[in-house]
Amino acid sequence: MPEAIIVKRLGKRFNRYHAERPVTIMEAALSGLRRMKPLECFWALRDVSFTVSPGQMLGIIGKNGAGKSTLLQLIGGVGRPDEGRVKVNGRIGALLDLGAGFHADLTGRENVGVSGVVAGLTRREVARRFDAIVEFAELEQFIDNPVRTYSTGMQMRLAFAVAVHTDPNVLLVDEFLSVGDLSFQAKCLERIAQLKTSGCAIVLISHSAQQIQELCDQALWLRQGQIVAYGEPDVVAGQYKVEMRSQTQQRTPVRPPKLTSAGTELRLHENRFGSLDVEITDVRLLPASEIESGEALTVEIEYLATQLIMAPIFSVTISDEEGQICFDTSTATLGRTSEVSLPLTTSLQQIQGKGQIKLHCDRLDLNGGRYYVDIGIYEQNWAYAYDYHWHVYPLLVRSKMGAKGVLAPPYRWEMGSVQLSSLKRSQTHQL
C-alpha cells in the first residue's frame, strides 16, 4: 500500500517587507516606490522530509512560528513549495483553520452543503450525511441560523463535524481538542480513532507534548522551520519537554517559598516554575473546589505583570492524581467555553499591572475522584513559562454514577420495541 503523505526536502520561503510599506498606489507613487522591495527573505520551512502511512497519526510539535501551520497548508495544497515536493494520495479533509471557510451570511445548513461539495462529496452524498453531521456538532436548534450568529466554538464544532464525515483519506488537524467541552472532545477522539482504523492518515498540530505522546504513532519537532527530531512520540515529545523545562528553569529566579490564599506553599523548582515576569497572584475555583460531576466550573486567575508583556498565553490543565491529562486548554485557542475578563486598558495582546482572567466550563463531565487544576502563563511562542503552578489547586468531583474511566458524560440506554418483539418471537420458536 502506498504512503498516504510523502514530503521530501520541502522548503518554503517568504519575503519580509518594511513595516511602513505603501499599501496603495498613491502611497507608492508619493514615496517614489521606496520601501516596496523586500528587506530580506526567510525560510519558514527548510529541508523537511517525512512520510505518513494509511492508518497512522503524525503529531507535529514546536513553538509558535516554527513552521507548523505552513507545513500543514502545503500538505493541504494551500500554496506551493519553493523547494522539494509534497505528494498526497487520496481525498484530504483539512482543518487548517476551523470555521474559516464558512460564509458568515449563509446558514449552517447552507454552509454544510457548500463545505461538503468543496470537500469532494456530491450534493446527494451531503444530503445523505447531513443529519449525522448536525447531530455530531450538536447544533440541531441553530442549523438554520446564519453562521455570523454562531459563537467561535459552534463554528469550530460544525467545521470538525463536516470534515470527519467526508470520508477523508488524509485528515489535517490544527488543535482539534480545543473544540467544545469535555464530552465533545471525547466524541472527537472516538471519531479520530475510527478514522485511523479505517485507514485514514492523520497529521495533528499540537502545543501539548503529552497529547502527542498519547495520540500519535510518530512525532515531528520543528524549530525555526527545520526538523529537530522525528520518530517515536515518547522520545520526540520527551526531548521537547526537556528543552521547554530547561528554558523555564534557566529563567526561574531564586526566591523564598510563598503561600497561596488557601495556605499552600509555593516552592520554586518543585510546584512552581517560571521567570516571574508575570506572577499568578491568586486562583479560585468557583463555585467551590468540590463540585458534582456535570456542574459548571469557573477558574478565576489573578495576575501581576510588573512590566509590559506582549501576547501572553494563559493555560488551564485538569489532571488526575496519576498525572493523566483530562482537560487542557489555553487562550491560544479561545472558543465557546472561554471568556476573558480584563481591565479595559488591556487585552490579550498585551498586559501590564494587575489583571484577572476567567475560564468558564459550562459543565465538567468528569467521573468522581480527586483532580488537580494546573495554571500557567507562557511566553507568546510557548518558549518558556512566566509562571506555572503544578498540583497546587485540588479539585474534588463527586459522582453518584459509579462508572469507570475519566469521563462521565450524560447518557441513556435505549432498546427498541422491534428488538424486543424479535427477541420474544425467537424465544417462542425455541420453545
C-alpha positions in Angstrom: 0.0 0.0 0.0 1.5 3.4 -1.0 2.2 6.0 1.6 -0.7 8.5 2.2 1.6 11.5 2.5 5.2 11.9 1.2 7.1 15.0 2.0 10.6 15.2 0.6 13.2 18.0 1.2 10.4 20.6 1.5 11.2 24.3 1.6 9.0 27.4 1.7 10.4 30.9 1.5 8.7 34.2 2.4 9.7 37.9 2.0 9.9 40.3 4.8 9.0 43.9 4.0 9.4 47.2 5.7 6.9 47.9 8.4 5.8 51.2 6.6 5.5 49.6 3.2 3.0 51.5 1.0 -0.4 49.8 0.8 -1.9 51.9 -2.0 -0.8 53.0 -5.5 -0.9 56.6 -4.3 1.3 56.0 -1.3 3.8 54.1 -3.5 3.9 56.9 -6.1 4.4 59.6 -3.4 7.2 57.6 -1.8 9.0 57.1 -5.1 8.4 53.3 -4.8 10.7 53.3 -1.8 10.1 50.5 0.8 8.4 48.4 -1.9 11.2 45.9 -2.2 11.5 43.2 0.4 14.1 43.9 3.1 15.1 40.2 3.2 13.7 36.7 2.6 13.5 34.0 5.2 12.8 30.2 5.1 9.6 29.2 7.0 10.5 25.6 6.2 13.8 24.1 5.0 14.8 20.5 4.2 11.7 18.8 5.8 11.2 15.2 4.9 8.8 12.5 6.3 6.1 10.1 5.3 2.7 9.1 6.9 1.2 5.7 6.2 -2.6 4.9 5.9 -4.0 4.5 9.4 -1.1 6.4 11.0 -1.1 9.6 13.0 1.8 12.0 12.9 2.0 14.7 15.6 3.8 18.0 14.8 5.1 20.0 17.8 7.0 23.2 18.2 6.8 26.8 19.3 4.7 29.3 17.5 6.5 30.4 14.4 8.3 27.1 14.0 6.6 26.5 10.6 3.9 24.0 11.7 0.9 25.8 10.1 2.9 26.5 6.9 3.7 22.8 6.7 0.0 21.8 7.1 -1.0 24.3 4.5 1.5 23.0 1.9 0.3 19.4 2.5 -3.3 20.7 2.1 -2.4 22.3 -1.2 -2.6 25.9 0.0 0.4 27.5 -1.6 3.4 25.9 -3.5 6.8 24.9 -2.1 9.9 26.7 -3.2 12.0 23.5 -2.7 11.2 19.8 -2.6 7.8 18.2 -3.1 4.6 17.1 -1.4 2.6 14.1 -2.6 -0.8 13.2 -1.1 -2.7 10.1 -2.1 -6.4 10.4 -1.6 -9.1 12.8 -0.5 -8.0 15.5 2.0 -10.1 16.6 4.9 -8.3 19.7 6.1 -9.0 21.7 9.2 -6.3 24.3 8.7 -8.4 26.9 10.5 -11.6 25.6 12.0 -14.6 27.5 10.6 -12.5 29.9 8.4 -14.1 28.5 5.2 -17.7 29.4 6.3 -19.6 32.2 4.8 -21.0 34.4 7.6 -24.3 35.3 5.9 -25.2 31.7 4.9 -27.0 29.4 7.4 -25.3 26.5 9.0 -27.3 24.2 6.7 -26.1 26.1 3.6 -22.5 26.1 4.8 -22.6 22.3 5.3 -23.7 21.9 1.7 -21.0 24.2 0.3 -18.3 22.7 2.5 -19.2 19.1 1.7 -19.2 19.8 -2.1 -15.8 21.6 -1.8 -14.5 18.5 0.1 -15.4 16.3 -2.8 -18.8 15.0 -2.0 -21.8 15.1 -4.4 -24.9 17.0 -3.3 -26.7 13.7 -2.8 -23.9 12.5 -0.5 -24.0 15.7 1.5 -27.8 15.4 1.9 -27.5 11.7 3.0 -24.9 12.7 5.7 -26.5 16.0 6.7 -28.4 14.7 9.8 -25.3 12.9 11.1 -23.2 16.0 10.7 -25.6 18.2 12.6 -26.1 15.7 15.3 -22.4 15.3 15.8 -21.9 19.1 16.0 -24.9 19.3 18.5 -26.4 22.2 16.6 -29.9 21.0 15.7 -31.5 24.1 17.1 -29.2 26.5 15.3 -28.5 24.9 12.0 -30.9 27.2 10.1 -29.4 30.4 11.6 -26.8 32.5 9.8 -23.3 31.4 10.8 -22.5 35.0 11.9 -24.8 34.4 14.8 -22.7 31.4 15.9 -20.0 31.6 18.6 -16.5 30.6 17.7 -17.0 27.3 19.4 -20.1 26.5 17.5 -18.4 27.2 14.2 -15.5 25.0 15.2 -17.7 22.1 16.1 -19.6 22.4 12.8 -16.3 22.5 10.8 -15.0 19.5 12.6 -18.2 17.6 12.1 -18.2 18.3 8.3 -14.5 17.3 7.9 -14.8 13.9 9.7 -18.0 13.0 7.8 -16.4 13.4 4.3 -14.6 10.0 4.4 -11.2 11.6 4.0 -8.1 9.5 3.2 -6.0 12.2 4.8 -7.0 14.4 7.7 -5.1 17.6 8.6 -5.9 18.9 12.0 -4.8 22.0 13.9 -5.5 21.7 17.7 -8.8 19.8 17.4 -9.1 19.2 21.1 -9.7 22.9 21.6 -13.2 22.3 20.3 -16.1 22.2 22.7 -16.4 20.8 26.2 -15.1 17.5 27.7 -17.8 15.3 26.4 -17.5 16.7 22.9 -13.7 16.3 23.0 -14.2 12.7 23.9 -16.5 12.3 20.9 -13.8 13.9 18.7 -11.2 11.4 20.0 -13.5 8.5 19.3 -14.2 9.7 15.7 -10.4 10.2 15.2 -9.8 6.6 16.3 -12.5 5.3 13.9 -10.9 7.2 11.0 -7.5 5.7 11.9 -8.9 2.2 12.0 -10.5 2.8 8.6 -7.1 3.7 7.1 -7.2 7.5 7.3 -3.7 9.1 7.7 -3.8 12.0 10.2 -1.5 14.9 10.7 -2.1 16.8 14.0 -0.5 20.0 15.2 -0.5 20.5 18.9 1.3 22.6 21.5 0.8 19.7 24.1 3.7 17.2 24.2 1.6 14.9 26.3 -1.2 14.9 23.7 1.3 14.0 21.0 2.5 11.1 23.2 -0.9 9.8 23.9 -2.5 10.0 20.4 0.2 9.8 17.8 2.2 7.0 16.2 5.0 9.2 15.0 6.1 12.7 16.1 7.9 15.6 14.4 9.6 18.5 16.2 10.1 21.7 14.3 12.3 24.6 15.3 12.6 27.7 13.0 11.4 25.7 10.0 13.8 22.7 10.4 13.4 19.3 11.9 14.9 18.9 15.3 13.7 15.3 15.9 11.5 12.8 14.1 10.5 9.4 15.4 8.8 7.7 18.3 6.4 10.1 20.1 7.7 9.3 23.6 11.2 10.2 22.5 10.5 13.3 20.5 7.9 14.7 22.9 10.2 13.9 25.8 13.1 15.9 24.2 10.7 18.8 23.5 9.5 18.9 27.1 13.1 18.8 28.4 14.0 21.8 26.3 11.0 23.8 27.4 11.6 22.9 31.0 15.3 23.9 30.6 14.3 27.2 29.2 11.9 27.8 32.1 14.3 26.7 34.8 17.1 28.9 33.5 14.8 31.9 33.9 13.4 30.8 37.3 14.9 33.2 39.9 15.9 32.2 43.5 13.1 33.3 45.9 11.8 32.0 49.2 8.6 30.0 49.3 5.3 31.8 49.2 1.8 30.9 50.4 -1.3 30.9 48.3 -4.6 32.3 49.7 -5.6 28.7 50.6 -2.3 28.3 52.6 -0.5 26.0 50.1 3.2 26.7 50.0 4.6 27.5 46.5 8.2 26.3 46.2 10.3 27.2 43.1 11.5 24.3 41.1 9.1 22.0 42.9 5.5 23.0 42.3 6.2 26.5 40.8 8.3 27.3 37.8 8.9 30.4 35.6 10.7 33.7 35.1 8.0 35.5 37.2 7.9 38.4 34.7 4.2 37.8 35.2 3.1 36.2 38.5 -0.1 34.3 39.3 -1.2 36.0 42.5 -4.4 34.1 43.2 -6.5 31.3 41.7 -10.1 30.5 42.7 -12.2 27.5 41.7 -15.9 28.6 41.6 -18.4 27.8 42.9 -16.0 25.7 45.1 -13.2 23.3 44.9 -15.7 20.4 45.4 -18.4 20.1 42.7 -20.8 17.4 41.4 -20.0 15.8 38.1 -21.7 17.7 35.3 -21.7 21.0 37.1 -20.2 24.2 35.8 -16.8 25.3 36.9 -15.1 28.7 36.7 -11.3 29.0 37.1 -10.6 32.6 38.1 -6.9 33.7 37.8 -5.5 36.9 39.1 -2.1 38.0 37.9 0.5 40.8 38.3 2.7 41.9 35.4 5.5 44.1 36.6 6.4 45.1 33.0 4.7 45.2 29.6 4.2 41.7 28.4 3.2 41.1 24.8 0.6 38.4 23.8 1.0 36.0 26.8 -0.7 32.7 26.8 -2.8 31.6 29.8 -3.4 27.8 30.2 -5.5 25.6 32.4 -5.0 21.9 32.7 -7.0 19.4 34.7 -5.3 16.1 35.5 -6.0 13.2 37.8 -3.8 12.1 40.7 -1.8 9.8 38.4 -1.0 12.7 36.1 -3.3 11.8 33.2 -4.5 14.9 31.5 -8.3 15.1 31.4 -8.7 18.6 30.0 -6.3 21.1 28.5 -7.0 24.5 27.1 -5.4 27.9 26.6 -6.1 31.4 25.4 -4.1 30.5 22.2 -7.3 28.8 21.1 -10.2 30.8 22.5 -13.6 29.2 21.9 -17.1 28.9 23.3 -16.0 27.7 26.7 -13.7 30.6 27.3 -14.4 34.2 28.4 -11.8 36.9 29.0 -12.4 39.5 31.8 -9.6 42.0 31.7 -9.2 45.7 32.6 -10.5 48.0 29.8 -7.0 49.3 29.2 -5.5 45.8 28.4 -6.2 42.9 26.2 -4.6 39.5 25.5 -2.3 41.3 23.0 -0.5 43.0 25.9 -0.8 43.1 29.7 0.7 45.2 32.4 -0.1 45.6 36.1 -2.9 43.8 37.9 -5.5 41.8 35.9 -7.9 38.9 36.0 -8.9 36.3 33.5 -11.6 33.6 33.9 -12.2 30.3 32.2 -15.8 29.2 32.3 -16.6 25.5 31.7 -20.4 25.1 31.1 -20.3 21.6 32.5 -17.4 19.4 33.7 -18.3 15.8 32.9 -15.5 14.2 34.9 -16.1 11.0 36.8 -15.9 11.2 40.6 -12.4 11.5 42.0 -9.6 13.8 43.0 -8.0 16.1 40.4 -5.6 19.0 40.1 -6.1 22.2 38.2 -2.7 23.4 36.9 -2.3 27.0 35.9 0.3 28.5 33.6 1.2 31.8 31.9 3.5 31.4 28.9 5.6 33.4 26.6 3.8 34.2 23.3 5.6 31.4 21.4 5.4 28.8 24.3 9.1 29.2 24.6 9.0 29.2 28.4 6.7 29.9 31.4 6.4 33.2 33.1 4.7 31.4 36.0 3.4 27.8 36.3 1.6 26.3 39.3 1.7 22.5 39.3 -0.6 20.4 41.5 -1.3 23.4 43.8 -5.1 23.6 43.4 -7.0 20.4 44.2 -10.5 19.7 42.8 -12.8 17.1 44.2 -15.5 15.8 41.8 -18.4 13.9 43.3 -20.5 11.5 41.3 -23.3 9.1 42.1 -22.9 7.1 38.8 -20.0 4.9 39.9 -18.8 4.4 36.4 -15.2 3.6 35.5 -12.9 5.8 33.5 -12.3 9.5 33.5 -15.4 10.9 31.7 -19.0 10.9 33.0 -21.0 12.5 30.1 -24.8 12.4 30.1 -26.0 9.2 28.6 -29.0 6.9 28.4 -29.8 3.3 27.3 -32.4 2.7 24.7 -33.9 -0.6 23.5 -36.2 -0.5 20.5 -39.6 -2.3 20.7 -38.8 -4.1 17.4 -35.8 -5.7 19.0 -37.9 -6.8 21.9 -40.6 -8.3 19.6 -37.9 -10.1 17.6 -36.4 -11.5 20.8 -39.8 -12.8 22.1 -40.6 -14.5 18.8 -37.2 -16.1 18.8 -37.7 -17.4 22.3 -41.2 -18.7 21.5 -39.9 -20.5 18.4 -37.2 -22.2 20.5 -39.8 -23.4 23.0 
